[in-house]
Amino acid sequence: MPDSHLWLKLRVGPKCISVPGGNALVGPTGLFVREVRLPVGTAVVVQFLQGKAEVALRGTVSTSYADLGLSVEFKEKSGPAIEKLAALLGA
């Protein structure tokens, strides 16, 4: 049976934070992740993994709430990576 669970990896330099997809709200321009804390302005690479499908987008932490989580704004607003993300989330 194929793995249909979505996972996210937030990469900040050498650090990698793995997050189950259920802890994230993902949209076409960014995402909100619960229970993760990083300073505003931090550059991140967000990897979305579902089964063997994978897509990575660069972004910047735009808000961070101590008791809630953080939001990341993607640098790309359109293009192949955004289309691939939409297909992955629609699967």
N, C-alpha and C positions, 0 to 999 in steps of 0.2 A: 504494500500500500504506500503510495507516495506521501511524503511529508508535506502537509498543506499549512503548517504553522509558519507565520511570519515572524522573523527575528530581525532586530536592528543591531548594528554595531556602530557606536559612536567612536571615531578615532580622533584622538587629540595628541598629535606627535606620536610618541611610542605607546601611549596609554590607549587601551581599548575597553569600552564599556558595552557589555551585551545587555540587550533589553528585549523582553518578549513583546511581540507586536500588540498584544492586548494593553500594554502600558503606554501606547502612543496613538495620537490622533494625527493622521497624515493627510495633507492636502497638496494641491498642485504647486504651491509656492513655499511650503515649509511644513513643519510638524511641531507638535507639542509632546513632550515625553514626561511622564510622571516619575517622581522619585529619583531624579537625576539632578545633580547640581554642578554647574560650571559657571564661571564668571561671564557676564555680558561682554560681547566682543570677541569671545574665543572662537577661533577658526576650527571647524570640525569637518570630517568626512563621514557621511552617513551611508552605511552599507545596508541595503535591504536584502534579506535572504529568505527565500521560500523554496524548499526542496532544493533543486539544482539551479534554480533561477536566482540571479543576483544583479543588482544595480547599485551604483555608488554615486552620490551627489555631494558636492562641496557646499558648505553653508557657514553661517555665522550665528552664534547664540545671540538672539535679540532681546530676550527677557529671561529672567531667572528668579523664581520664587522659592524661598527657603523651605516652605512646608508643602509645596505642590510639585514643582518640576521646572522645566525650561522649554523655551520655544527656539527653534532654529529656522532661519530664513535661508532658503536655497539660493545659491548664486545664479543658477540657471533657471529661467522662467519658462523656457520652451526648448525643443530640440529632442534628439534621440533618447537621452537619458530620462527626460520627463515622460516621454511616450512609453518607454520601457517600464518606468515606475507605474504609470497608469495601467498598463497591461498586467503587471504583477499584482497590483492591488485588486484588479477586477477579476482575477482568476479565482 
